[in-house]
Amino acid sequence: MTASDSGTERRQRLKAKREAALHRPVLTRQISEGFTGRWSRRQWAHASLFATLGVLVAAIVPGFGPSANPQPVHTQRSSLALSLPPLPIARLKGHSGDSWQIVRVERGQTLGSVFENLDLPASTMHRILDESGDKALLTRLKPGTELAFDLPANGELRTFRYDRDESQRVELSIAGDKITEKVIVRPTEKRTVVISGKVGKSLFHSARKLGLSGSNINTLTDEIFKYDIDFNEDVAASDRFSVVVEQTWREGELIKSGPVLAATFTTGGKLHTGFRFERNGKAEYFTGDGRPLKKSFIRMPIPYARLTSGFGARRHPVLGRMRMHKGVDYAARTGTPIMAAGDARVKSAGWMGGYGNAVVLDHGRGYTTLYGHMSRIGKIKAGQRIAQGTVIGYVGSTGMSTGPHLHYEFRVNGAHRNPLSITMPPPEPLSGVALAQFRAQTSVALARIQQVENIIYADAGEASPATAKVKKPAKNKA
């Protein structure tokens, strides 16, 4: 073989290898053919990518770690005994007072349900009721009443505690078949305070924030100023109010607010006042000169009703002929409550022919009112004295009626008058000794209101409305 032949064969083998290399995967071909002793940027990028993927896989999957079959590592463990804190001696010996549980009664809860929730036997409760002198109090629990139970480690009731009244707390200690009562006196303090502020966005929220109770606020809106102020339309955010109330405090806690003793309300630049005073044993509210704030009669004795027939001649809807209509008719749903137009004595209550179920009230001084076509009469009877606003019956369609409504008549000395246009008689003002007592009482309350308002509004440069607007009542000449 010549040298030329051997060279030819070598070239053919190299050619065959190149052709085989051309059929390899692209990455392999690039690495094998493109490698010139130094890696290109592309090759470094590919190598970094594969290295990163490898590290991630090894970190996530334990089997890819450096030790595929790791040998168990035996670590030496030691334990340390810690002593628990000792129980109090009182608890070990079962002394009372070691574990009081306080329960506040929720609406609808009874003493029996409270005992059941604490897994206490009903027999224990009945023993307490039999031994206690407050059985009526404990069987008629009010929402918010606080009860306390001393339950030692064994779970048996040792002491039961409750408040008999504002100043007396009762503890009943149970030891076997014996129950011992202990009364703890808790002193209370009465404070007469003045609460003053502005209406703001809401009279109710502003007054509650200042400390007035919901009952006090209702007295302002539904009793004292009901006849003179429309609280839906007339009141602005800048209007002011001041209220004098008596509060009961115990151990630094306000536990009760008494009735409103005096109040002022300034709206639209006009000052309204109201003072509480007892006349003939009944509390009422009067203006500064001793005139009752409550009107003698409510113009409309039924709420949320519409007038369907006025006073005067009309064609009777049942008889079909012209006839004098001696009252006014208010249409309302059956069962709507009907109120007494004023303080009165019940003259009659029962069936009255064409009036159906009806009530007649005698208000004195020759004034009477009649309420007809009731579905049923309220819890009243002839001869009974009732207050203005008392529910005397419910709307119906009894007697000569074509639908549910109230027929209301107003009479003066037996003569029928139009209740919508008649001038209602003014209530009787205070006089004589009662007026003198009222003045002495109101002067103190008004002075306190003026003092508080002068302090509150001094920074604003505003004069106290109570000081600026209230006129001193004229001296009684009687």
TAVENDA-V780950 format. One record per residue. N is the residue number from 1. RES is the residue in three letters. PSI is psi in radians with two decimals (none if undefined). OMEGA is omega as a letter, one per 20 degrees, with the letter a starting at -180 (NA if undefined). Layout:
N & RES & PSI & OMEGA
N & RES & PSI & OMEGA
This chain:
1 & MET & 2.35 & a
2 & THR & 2.95 & r
3 & ALA & -0.56 & r
4 & SER & -0.67 & r
5 & ASP & -0.76 & r
6 & SER & -0.59 & r
7 & GLY & -0.66 & r
8 & THR & -0.80 & a
9 & GLU & -0.69 & a
10 & ARG & -0.73 & r
11 & ARG & -0.67 & a
12 & GLN & -0.69 & r
13 & ARG & -0.70 & r
14 & LEU & -0.67 & r
15 & LYS & -0.73 & r
16 & ALA & -0.72 & r
17 & LYS & -0.69 & r
18 & ARG & -0.72 & r
19 & GLU & -0.68 & r
20 & ALA & -0.66 & r
21 & ALA & -0.53 & r
22 & LEU & -0.42 & a
23 & HIS & 0.04 & r
24 & ARG & 2.90 & r
25 & PRO & 2.65 & a
26 & VAL & -0.77 & a
27 & LEU & -0.74 & r
28 & THR & -0.71 & a
29 & ARG & -0.69 & a
30 & GLN & -0.70 & a
31 & ILE & -0.74 & a
32 & SER & -0.78 & a
33 & GLU & -0.56 & a
34 & GLY & -0.16 & a
35 & PHE & 2.16 & a
36 & THR & 0.34 & a
37 & GLY & -0.27 & r
38 & ARG & 2.34 & a
39 & TRP & 2.50 & r
40 & SER & 3.02 & r
41 & ARG & -0.70 & a
42 & ARG & -0.76 & a
43 & GLN & -0.67 & r
44 & TRP & -0.69 & r
45 & ALA & -0.78 & r
46 & HIS & -0.74 & a
47 & ALA & -0.71 & r
48 & SER & -0.69 & a
49 & LEU & -0.85 & a
50 & PHE & -0.62 & r
51 & ALA & -0.74 & r
52 & THR & -0.79 & r
53 & LEU & -0.73 & r
54 & GLY & -0.75 & r
55 & VAL & -0.74 & r
56 & LEU & -0.79 & r
57 & VAL & -0.73 & r
58 & ALA & -0.59 & a
59 & ALA & -0.62 & a
60 & ILE & -0.82 & a
61 & VAL & 2.01 & a
62 & PRO & -0.57 & a
63 & GLY & -0.36 & a
64 & PHE & 0.05 & a
65 & GLY & 3.08 & a
66 & PRO & -0.44 & r
67 & SER & 1.73 & a
68 & ALA & -0.58 & a
69 & ASN & 1.31 & a
70 & PRO & 2.50 & r
71 & GLN & 2.45 & r
72 & PRO & 2.37 & a
73 & VAL & 2.13 & a
74 & HIS & 1.91 & r
75 & THR & 2.53 & a
76 & GLN & 2.17 & a
77 & ARG & 2.57 & r
78 & SER & 2.59 & r
79 & SER & 2.61 & a
80 & LEU & 2.14 & r
81 & ALA & 2.13 & r
82 & LEU & 2.31 & a
83 & SER & 2.38 & r
84 & LEU & 2.65 & r
85 & PRO & 2.42 & a
86 & PRO & 2.59 & r
87 & LEU & 2.56 & r
88 & PRO & 2.59 & r
89 & ILE & -0.64 & r
90 & ALA & -0.66 & a
91 & ARG & -0.66 & r
92 & LEU & -0.68 & a
93 & LYS & -0.10 & r
94 & GLY & 0.56 & r
95 & HIS & 2.60 & r
96 & SER & 2.64 & r
97 & GLY & 0.13 & a
98 & ASP & -0.34 & a
99 & SER & 1.38 & r
100 & TRP & 2.37 & r
101 & GLN & 2.15 & a
102 & ILE & 2.32 & r
103 & VAL & 2.26 & r
104 & ARG & 2.16 & a
105 & VAL & 2.28 & r
106 & GLU & 2.89 & a
107 & ARG & 2.27 & r
108 & GLY & -0.19 & r
109 & GLN & 2.60 & r
110 & THR & 2.97 & r
111 & LEU & -0.62 & r
112 & GLY & -0.73 & r
113 & SER & -0.57 & r
114 & VAL & -0.79 & r
115 & PHE & -0.69 & a
116 & GLU & -0.71 & r
117 & ASN & -0.50 & r
118 & LEU & 0.13 & a
119 & ASP & 0.67 & r
120 & LEU & 2.45 & a
121 & PRO & 2.54 & r
122 & ALA & -0.48 & r
123 & SER & -0.64 & r
124 & THR & -0.73 & r
125 & MET & -0.77 & a
126 & HIS & -0.62 & r
127 & ARG & -0.72 & r
128 & ILE & -0.79 & a
129 & LEU & -0.64 & a
130 & ASP & -0.61 & a
131 & GLU & -0.53 & a
132 & SER & 2.58 & r
133 & GLY & 0.11 & a
134 & ASP & 0.70 & a
135 & LYS & -0.74 & r
136 & ALA & -0.68 & r
137 & LEU & -0.75 & a
138 & LEU & -0.41 & r
139 & THR & -0.10 & r
140 & ARG & 1.07 & a
141 & LEU & 2.36 & r
142 & LYS & 2.61 & r
143 & PRO & 2.36 & a
144 & GLY & -0.17 & r
145 & THR & 2.38 & a
146 & GLU & 2.20 & r
147 & LEU & 2.53 & a
148 & ALA & 2.44 & a
149 & PHE & 2.21 & r
150 & ASP & 1.84 & a
151 & LEU & 1.83 & r
152 & PRO & -2.97 & a
153 & ALA & -0.53 & a
154 & ASN & -0.07 & r
155 & GLY & -0.01 & r
156 & GLU & 2.44 & a
157 & LEU & 2.16 & r
158 & ARG & -0.63 & a
159 & THR & 2.40 & r
160 & PHE & 2.31 & a
161 & ARG & 2.45 & r
162 & TYR & 2.88 & r
163 & ASP & 2.15 & r
164 & ARG & -0.70 & r
165 & ASP & -2.86 & a
166 & GLU & -0.58 & a
167 & SER & 0.01 & a
168 & GLN & 2.17 & r
169 & ARG & 2.34 & a
170 & VAL & 2.31 & r
171 & GLU & 2.17 & r
172 & LEU & 1.93 & a
173 & SER & 2.25 & a
174 & ILE & 2.08 & r
175 & ALA & 1.72 & a
176 & GLY & -2.16 & r
177 & ASP & 0.07 & a
178 & LYS & 2.34 & r
179 & ILE & 2.15 & a
180 & THR & 2.30 & a
181 & GLU & 2.34 & r
182 & LYS & 2.23 & a
183 & VAL & 2.15 & r
184 & ILE & 2.13 & r
185 & VAL & 2.22 & r
186 & ARG & 1.81 & a
187 & PRO & 2.46 & r
188 & THR & 2.80 & a
189 & GLU & 2.30 & r
190 & LYS & 2.28 & r
191 & ARG & 2.24 & r
192 & THR & 2.01 & a
193 & VAL & 2.76 & r
194 & VAL & 2.14 & r
195 & ILE & 2.08 & a
196 & SER & 2.50 & r
197 & GLY & -3.02 & r
198 & LYS & 2.73 & a
199 & VAL & -0.76 & a
200 & GLY & -2.58 & a
201 & LYS & -0.50 & a
202 & SER & 2.19 & r
203 & LEU & -0.75 & a
204 & PHE & -0.86 & a
205 & HIS & -0.68 & r
206 & SER & -0.77 & a
207 & ALA & -0.67 & r
208 & ARG & -0.68 & a
209 & LYS & -0.56 & a
210 & LEU & -0.22 & r
211 & GLY & 0.03 & r
212 & LEU & 2.47 & r
213 & SER & 2.84 & r
214 & GLY & -0.65 & r
215 & SER & -0.72 & r
216 & ASN & -0.73 & a
217 & ILE & -0.71 & r
218 & ASN & -0.60 & r
219 & THR & -0.70 & r
220 & LEU & -0.86 & a
221 & THR & -0.56 & a
222 & ASP & -0.06 & a
223 & GLU & -1.00 & a
224 & ILE & -0.95 & a
225 & PHE & 0.27 & a
226 & LYS & -0.64 & a
227 & TYR & -0.27 & a
228 & ASP & -0.35 & a
229 & ILE & 2.27 & r
230 & ASP & 1.81 & a
231 & PHE & -0.13 & r
232 & ASN & -0.51 & a
233 & GLU & -0.60 & a
234 & ASP & -0.29 & a
235 & VAL & 2.33 & r
236 & ALA & 2.88 & a
237 & ALA & -0.52 & a
238 & SER & -0.10 & r
239 & ASP & 2.63 & a
240 & ARG & 2.72 & r
241 & PHE & 2.60 & r
242 & SER & 2.38 & a
243 & VAL & 2.35 & r
244 & VAL & 2.13 & r
245 & VAL & 2.73 & r
246 & GLU & 2.16 & a
247 & GLN & 2.58 & r
248 & THR & 2.16 & a
249 & TRP & 2.55 & r
250 & ARG & 2.12 & r
251 & GLU & 0.73 & r
252 & GLY & 0.17 & a
253 & GLU & 2.33 & r
254 & LEU & 2.08 & a
255 & ILE & -0.32 & a
256 & LYS & 2.51 & r
257 & SER & 2.29 & r
258 & GLY & -3.02 & a
259 & PRO & 2.83 & r
260 & VAL & 2.14 & r
261 & LEU & -0.59 & r
262 & ALA & 2.69 & a
263 & ALA & 2.56 & r
264 & THR & 2.58 & r
265 & PHE & 2.13 & a
266 & THR & 2.06 & r
267 & THR & 2.34 & a
268 & GLY & 0.50 & a
269 & GLY & 0.00 & a
270 & LYS & 2.34 & a
271 & LEU & 2.29 & r
272 & HIS & 2.39 & a
273 & THR & 2.70 & r
274 & GLY & 2.35 & a
275 & PHE & 2.38 & a
276 & ARG & 2.33 & r
277 & PHE & 2.45 & r
278 & GLU & 2.13 & r
279 & ARG & 2.14 & a
280 & ASN & 0.66 & r
281 & GLY & 0.07 & a
282 & LYS & 2.26 & a
283 & ALA & 2.29 & r
284 & GLU & 2.94 & r
285 & TYR & 2.35 & a
286 & PHE & 2.77 & r
287 & THR & 3.08 & a
288 & GLY & -0.42 & a
289 & ASP & 0.24 & r
290 & GLY & 0.28 & r
291 & ARG & 2.36 & a
292 & PRO & 2.41 & r
293 & LEU & -0.53 & r
294 & LYS & 2.28 & r
295 & LYS & 2.75 & a
296 & SER & -0.61 & a
297 & PHE & 2.50 & r
298 & ILE & 2.25 & a
299 & ARG & -0.63 & a
300 & MET & 1.84 & a
301 & PRO & 0.21 & a
302 & ILE & 2.21 & a
303 & PRO & 2.69 & r
304 & TYR & 0.85 & r
305 & ALA & 2.86 & r
306 & ARG & 2.49 & r
307 & LEU & 2.17 & a
308 & THR & -0.33 & r
309 & SER & 2.26 & a
310 & GLY & -3.04 & a
311 & PHE & 2.38 & r
312 & GLY & -3.03 & a
313 & ALA & 2.45 & r
314 & ARG & 2.89 & r
315 & ARG & 2.14 & a
316 & HIS & 2.26 & a
317 & PRO & -0.37 & r
318 & VAL & -0.83 & a
319 & LEU & -0.45 & r
320 & GLY & 0.26 & r
321 & ARG & 2.82 & a
322 & MET & 2.34 & a
323 & ARG & 2.57 & a
324 & MET & 2.19 & r
325 & HIS & 1.91 & a
326 & LYS & 0.21 & r
327 & GLY & -2.75 & r
328 & VAL & 2.68 & a
329 & ASP & 2.38 & r
330 & TYR & 2.09 & r
331 & ALA & 2.37 & r
332 & ALA & 2.90 & a
333 & ARG & 2.59 & r
334 & THR & 2.30 & a
335 & GLY & -0.11 & r
336 & THR & 2.27 & a
337 & PRO & 2.54 & r
338 & ILE & 2.30 & a
339 & MET & 2.65 & r
340 & ALA & 2.29 & a
341 & ALA & -0.39 & r
342 & GLY & 3.03 & r
343 & ASP & 2.41 & a
344 & ALA & 3.00 & r
345 & ARG & 2.36 & a
346 & VAL & 2.02 & r
347 & LYS & -0.76 & r
348 & SER & 2.68 & r
349 & ALA & 1.92 & a
350 & GLY & -2.79 & a
351 & TRP & 2.32 & a
352 & MET & 1.04 & r
353 & GLY & -2.13 & a
354 & GLY & -0.36 & r
355 & TYR & -0.20 & a
356 & GLY & -2.51 & r
357 & ASN & 2.11 & a
358 & ALA & 2.75 & r
359 & VAL & 2.37 & r
360 & VAL & 2.23 & a
361 & LEU & 2.42 & r
362 & ASP & 2.01 & a
363 & HIS & 0.02 & a
364 & GLY & 2.90 & r
365 & ARG & 0.47 & r
366 & GLY & 0.07 & a
367 & TYR & 2.26 & r
368 & THR & 2.71 & r
369 & THR & 2.63 & r
370 & LEU & 2.47 & a
371 & TYR & 2.03 & a
372 & GLY & 2.96 & r
373 & HIS & 0.47 & a
374 & MET & 2.56 & r
375 & SER & -0.63 & r
376 & ARG & 2.74 & a
377 & ILE & 2.55 & a
378 & GLY & -3.01 & a
379 & LYS & 1.18 & r
380 & ILE & 2.85 & r
381 & LYS & 2.78 & a
382 & ALA & 2.39 & r
383 & GLY & -0.22 & a
384 & GLN & 2.46 & r
385 & ARG & 2.30 & a
386 & ILE & 2.77 & a
387 & ALA & 2.78 & r
388 & GLN & 2.35 & r
389 & GLY & -0.14 & r
390 & THR & 2.37 & r
391 & VAL & 2.06 & a
392 & ILE & -0.20 & a
393 & GLY & -2.99 & a
394 & TYR & 2.52 & a
395 & VAL & 2.44 & r
396 & GLY & -2.75 & a
397 & SER & 0.70 & a
398 & THR & 2.80 & a
399 & GLY & -2.64 & a
400 & MET & 1.50 & a
401 & SER & 2.54 & r
402 & THR & -0.05 & a
403 & GLY & 2.91 & a
404 & PRO & 2.15 & r
405 & HIS & 2.94 & r
406 & LEU & 2.23 & r
407 & HIS & 2.11 & a
408 & TYR & 2.19 & r
409 & GLU & 2.56 & r
410 & PHE & 2.16 & a
411 & ARG & 2.49 & r
412 & VAL & 1.99 & a
413 & ASN & 0.69 & r
414 & GLY & -0.24 & a
415 & ALA & 2.35 & a
416 & HIS & 2.36 & r
417 & ARG & 2.69 & r
418 & ASN & 1.98 & a
419 & PRO & -0.28 & a
420 & LEU & -0.38 & a
421 & SER & -0.26 & a
422 & ILE & 2.51 & r
423 & THR & 2.02 & a
424 & MET & 2.47 & r
425 & PRO & 2.39 & a
426 & PRO & 2.60 & r
427 & PRO & 2.72 & a
428 & GLU & 2.22 & r
429 & PRO & 2.93 & r
430 & LEU & 2.64 & r
431 & SER & 2.89 & r
432 & GLY & -2.36 & a
433 & VAL & -0.68 & a
434 & ALA & -0.71 & r
435 & LEU & -0.69 & r
436 & ALA & -0.74 & r
437 & GLN & -0.68 & r
438 & PHE & -0.75 & a
439 & ARG & -0.72 & r
440 & ALA & -0.61 & a
441 & GLN & -0.77 & a
442 & THR & -0.50 & a
443 & SER & -0.64 & r
444 & VAL & -0.80 & a
445 & ALA & -0.74 & a
446 & LEU & -0.66 & r
447 & ALA & -0.65 & r
448 & ARG & -0.68 & r
449 & ILE & -0.77 & a
450 & GLN & -0.72 & a
451 & GLN & -0.80 & a
452 & VAL & -0.77 & a
453 & GLU & -0.63 & r
454 & ASN & -0.62 & r
455 & ILE & -0.77 & a
456 & ILE & -0.78 & a
457 & TYR & 0.12 & a
458 & ALA & -0.71 & a
459 & ASP & -0.49 & a
460 & ALA & -0.05 & a
461 & GLY & 0.44 & a
462 & GLU & 2.43 & r
463 & ALA & 2.57 & r
464 & SER & 2.23 & r
465 & PRO & -0.57 & r
466 & ALA & -0.64 & a
467 & THR & -0.68 & a
468 & ALA & -0.53 & a
469 & LYS & -0.45 & a
470 & VAL & 2.27 & r
471 & LYS & 2.47 & r
472 & LYS & 2.30 & a
473 & PRO & 2.58 & r
474 & ALA & 2.62 & a
475 & LYS & 2.50 & a
476 & ASN & 2.17 & a
477 & LYS & -0.12 & a
478 & ALA & none & NA
